[in-house]
Structure formats: structure tokens, C-alpha cells
């Protein structure tokens, strides 16, 4: 079970650091709005557990980021809008950030960076010089390097989110996603991710793809 008070505090810290001089309104309503979104009933993988894991991974990778607090805010917003039957969730999440963050006191340039990072999670393919993008994408994909039981729970939760998709169509779509990930020259872009997560993630992806193909 996620610790809501701890998450509220983590959001407040990131927002306070990211704000323009002079601060802004109370972070609590913004945190509560996001927390409510992450607890919507259609979510089975994209839940507070995923949000917490991504934030934890950002903390691990913080030294590689140019603007760690922009990355943390992007983690909060990256799946804030999530409807499994829709294809524009990342875009709608980015637009939510573009509306909420200026109101919360975040400068325009940093708001734009957060929104850019959210949109980057569509393809998880940051540029070689995109340090913030590399950290967010690695943190978001770190689940791929989970131990077997945790990876199995992840795949089961993803399937539950797409319960309305027939089995054959789901296998085809999921297989396409796995192939796209396996075709990336580098799954993880930070030195830490590349060293610690790549081998396990590629094994998990290949094993899942083989299972879906049989």
C-alpha cells in the first residue's frame, strides 16, 4: 500500500524546489489531484505503486540529470491521464502539466521541460545529450529489469488494464511493443541503467515475447 503522506511530501519538495522565486500556492491540492488520478479504478499497473517506483528510480539516477526536480515532476505527470482505450494519454498528461504547473508557481521554461519529458515517454527514445530524458525513461522502464515474480505481476497487471482487448489482438499488440523495445540500440541510457538493468530486461522481454508467440 502506498504511503500517501510520504508521496504528498515528495511532491511538495519537488514543486517547491522547481518554483520561481516567491513561491506559489499550497502544494497540497495539486498533490491530492494527482494522487486521485493515480488511484482511478481502471488502473492496475499504472498505479501509485508504479509512481512510487519511478520516483525511487529517479532518486537512484539523480546524479545523471541536469534538472532532477523537473524529472521528478515529470514522473508525477507522466501517466496522470491514463485511459487504456485511448492512445493520447501522454499528450493529455503533458497538457495537464502545462496547465497546472504555471498556476502552482513553476516558471514557463521549467514547465515546458516537464511537459517535454512527459511526451518523451511515448517512445522512450531520448537523444544522446538529453540527460533529463534519459533519467525519466530509464526510471519508467526499470520495471523491465524486475525479478521474475515481479515481472510476471507487471505483465498480468498490464493485461488486466487491457481486459477489453481480445486475446489474439492483445498478443499481437503486446508483441509489437516488446519488439520495439528490443530493437532499441540501448534500452537504458544512463550508465547505471545500462550496467545494472539491461541484461535482465532483455531476458525478460525476450522470454515474454517467446511466450506470446507460442
C-alpha positions, 0 to 999 in steps of 0.5 A: 500500500502506498504511503500517501503522506510520504508521496504528498511530501515528495511532491511538495519538495519537488514543486517547491524546489522547481518554483520561481522565486516567491513561491506559489500556492499550497502544494497540497491540492495539486498533490491530492489531484494527482494522487486521485488520478493515480488511484482511478479504478481502471488502473492496475499497473499504472498505479501509485505503486508504479509512481512510487517506483519511478520516483525511487528510480529517479532518486537512484539516477539523480546524479545523471540529470541536469534538472532532477526536480523537473524529472521528478515532476515529470514522473508525477505527470507522466501517466496522470491521464491514463485511459487504456482505450485511448492512445493520447494519454501522454499528450493529455498528461503533458497538457495537464502539466502545462496547465497546472504547473504555471498556476502552482508557481513553476516558471514557463521554461521549467514547465515546458521541460516537464511537459517535454519529458512527459511526451518523451515517454511515448517512445522512450527514445531520448537523444544522446545529450538529453540527460533529463530524458534519459533519467525519466525513461530509464526510471519508467522502464526499470520495471523491465529489469524486475525479478521474475515474480515481479515481472510476471505481476507487471505483465498480468497487471498490464493485461488486466488494464487491457481486459477489453482487448481480445486475446489474439489482438492483445498478443499481437499488440503486446508483441509489437511493443516488446519488439520495439523495445528490443530493437532499441540500440540501448534500452537504458541510457544512463550508465547505471541503467545500462550496467545494472538493468539491461541484461535482465530486461532483455531476458525478460522481454525476450522470454515474454515475447517467446511466450506470446508467440507460442 
